[in-house]
Amino acid sequence: MVTGREQQDTLLELLNSTPVVNGAVQDLLADPEAARSWQLGHGGTGSVEEHRQLLQARDLLRDVVSGDRPATSLAPLLEDVTSRPRLSAAGVAWELDAPVERRMAVAAVLTWNALQETMPGRLRACGNPECRLFLIDRSKTNGARWCSMAVCGNRMKARRHYQRTRDAAAG
């Protein structure tokens, strides 16, 4: 399985499908038609069972990335899944063998694992405690802290500035 930028972006979209909007958590995949469209747009079948598996993977992966669950909690998603080598003139390619309705969920777990191996610590929760989004830090310095500098970054910087000026005025 290839785990390039497109797969990483799909994983990030999946993890970020429960944003906070106007102070309330939204689930962008709760509506069956919206979920079906998302699944089809990302190479899935759009089936109800695929949707169920995808939501389970999303919720477990969110907890694992956030540090609320160990990576071993992902084991049920990988039951009866194998990867087989296929030789060609170009070399070895690995083909995923998983039930069709679980392939998107398995791909998300494998992409998470590839990120852990190749870019450890770069997939993480936004530094804004009120935000539910995640980011993949692709910077050279590994210093990204927020899902969006324009939204969370500016908010957090403004809060720190306000707190410093309040502390200075009180002191």
C-alpha positions in Angstrom: 0.0 0.0 0.0 1.3 3.4 -0.9 1.1 6.0 1.9 1.9 9.2 0.1 0.7 12.7 0.6 -2.8 12.0 -0.7 -3.3 9.1 1.8 -2.0 11.4 4.6 -4.4 14.1 3.6 -7.3 11.7 3.5 -6.3 10.5 7.0 -6.2 14.1 8.2 -9.6 14.8 6.7 -11.0 11.8 8.4 -9.6 12.8 11.8 -10.8 16.3 11.3 -14.4 15.3 10.5 -15.6 16.2 13.9 -14.8 20.0 14.2 -16.1 22.4 16.8 -18.4 24.9 15.1 -19.8 27.8 17.2 -18.8 25.9 20.3 -20.5 22.6 19.4 -18.9 19.5 18.1 -20.1 18.6 14.6 -19.8 15.3 12.8 -19.4 15.8 9.1 -19.8 12.1 8.5 -23.0 11.7 10.5 -25.3 12.4 7.6 -25.6 9.2 5.5 -25.6 11.1 2.2 -22.6 13.3 3.1 -20.7 10.3 4.4 -21.5 8.3 1.2 -20.2 11.2 -0.9 -17.1 11.4 1.2 -16.5 7.7 0.9 -17.0 7.7 -2.8 -14.8 10.7 -3.2 -12.0 8.9 -1.4 -12.1 5.6 -3.3 -14.7 3.8 -1.1 -17.9 2.0 -2.0 -20.2 4.2 -0.1 -21.8 1.3 1.7 -23.4 1.5 5.2 -21.0 -1.1 6.6 -18.0 0.8 5.2 -19.3 3.9 6.8 -19.6 2.1 10.2 -16.1 0.8 9.9 -14.7 4.2 8.9 -16.3 5.9 11.9 -15.0 3.3 14.3 -11.5 3.7 12.8 -11.8 7.5 13.0 -12.8 7.5 16.6 -10.1 5.0 17.6 -7.4 6.8 15.7 -8.4 10.2 17.2 -8.0 8.6 20.7 -4.7 7.0 19.8 -3.2 10.2 18.2 -4.4 12.2 21.2 -2.8 9.7 23.6 -6.1 8.7 25.2 -5.8 5.0 24.0 -2.8 2.8 23.2 -2.1 1.8 19.6 -3.1 -1.7 20.5 -6.7 -0.5 20.6 -6.6 -0.5 16.8 -6.2 -4.3 16.7 -9.8 -5.1 16.0 -9.7 -3.0 12.8 -6.9 -5.2 11.5 -8.3 -8.6 12.2 -8.2 -11.0 9.2 -6.2 -8.4 7.2 -3.1 -9.5 5.3 -0.7 -7.9 2.8 0.7 -9.9 0.0 3.8 -9.2 -2.1 3.5 -9.0 -5.9 6.7 -9.1 -7.9 7.0 -7.1 -11.1 9.9 -5.8 -13.2 9.6 -2.6 -11.1 10.1 -4.5 -7.8 7.9 -5.6 -5.0 4.5 -4.1 -4.4 2.4 -5.0 -1.4 -1.3 -5.6 -2.0 -3.8 -5.3 0.9 -6.1 -8.2 1.4 -9.1 -7.0 3.5 -12.8 -7.2 3.2 -14.1 -4.5 0.9 -16.2 -2.8 3.6 -13.1 -2.5 5.8 -10.5 -1.3 3.3 -10.9 2.4 4.0 -10.7 1.9 7.7 -7.6 -0.4 7.3 -6.0 2.2 4.9 -6.5 4.9 7.6 -4.7 2.7 10.2 -1.9 1.8 7.8 -1.4 5.5 6.8 -1.3 6.4 10.5 1.3 3.7 11.1 3.4 4.9 8.1 3.3 8.4 9.5 4.4 7.1 12.9 7.4 5.3 11.2 8.5 8.0 8.7 7.4 11.2 10.5 7.2 10.3 14.2 5.4 12.9 16.3 4.3 15.0 13.3 0.7 13.9 13.4 -0.8 15.6 16.4 -3.7 17.4 17.9 -3.9 21.2 17.5 -2.3 23.2 20.3 -5.6 25.0 21.0 -7.3 23.1 23.8 -10.7 24.2 22.5 -10.0 22.8 19.0 -10.7 19.2 18.0 -8.6 19.2 14.8 -5.3 17.5 14.0 -2.3 18.5 11.9 0.5 16.9 10.1 3.6 19.1 10.7 5.6 19.0 7.4 7.9 21.9 8.4 11.6 21.4 8.6 11.7 22.5 12.3 8.7 20.4 13.4 7.4 23.5 15.2 3.8 23.7 14.0 1.4 24.0 16.9 -2.0 24.7 15.4 -4.3 23.3 12.8 -4.5 26.7 11.2 -2.4 29.7 11.9 -5.2 32.0 10.7 -7.7 30.6 13.2 -6.2 28.8 16.2 -2.7 30.3 15.9 -4.0 33.8 16.0 -6.5 33.1 18.7 -3.9 31.5 21.0 -1.4 34.3 20.3 -4.1 37.0 21.0 -5.0 35.2 24.3 -1.3 35.1 25.4 -0.9 38.8 24.5 -4.1 39.7 26.4 -2.9 37.7 29.5 0.6 39.3 29.4 -0.9 42.8 29.2 -3.4 42.0 32.0 -0.6 40.5 34.2 1.6 43.6 33.5 -1.3 46.0 34.4 -2.1 44.0 37.6 1.6 43.8 38.7 
